[in-house]
Amino acid sequence: MNLPIRLFTGATLLEYVLVWLTAAAFLIGAVLNASGHPQIRASFVRLGFPFWWCWVTSALEVVTALLLITAGTRYIGVGLGILIMLTAIASIVRIRNYRELPPPMLFLLLLIAAGLGSHA
């Protein structure tokens, strides 16, 4: 099958699974943020962002997922995802609401694991 964009190639099964799992996690996060549910918007405001920042974050998460699965751009996706997650972690620590740390920490660990593979 000839696709116009080559998807993640030349990797071990573990790398393949990690990258797709990470991309799926970012897509799920993007969908949740894009929903703009009042609780989602309120959580962004609590973290010090404007209410509409959930849609910006959602777009960045979609871009991250696409970069992760597109051949040759995985490290760019890992870098963008790490920036997103470090911003989330810093915002959570700033307001001392440590109960919200597990999701971005898990995303960060997934990104690190996906980025450790030898094939970009």
Secondary structure, DSSP 8 states (H G I E B T S, - for coil): ---SS-BS-S--HHHHHHHHHHHHHHHHHHHHHHT--HHHHHHHHHTTS-TTHHHHHHHHHHHHHHHHHBTT-HHHHHHHHHHHHHHHHHHHHHTT-GGG-HHHHHHHHHHHHHHTSS--
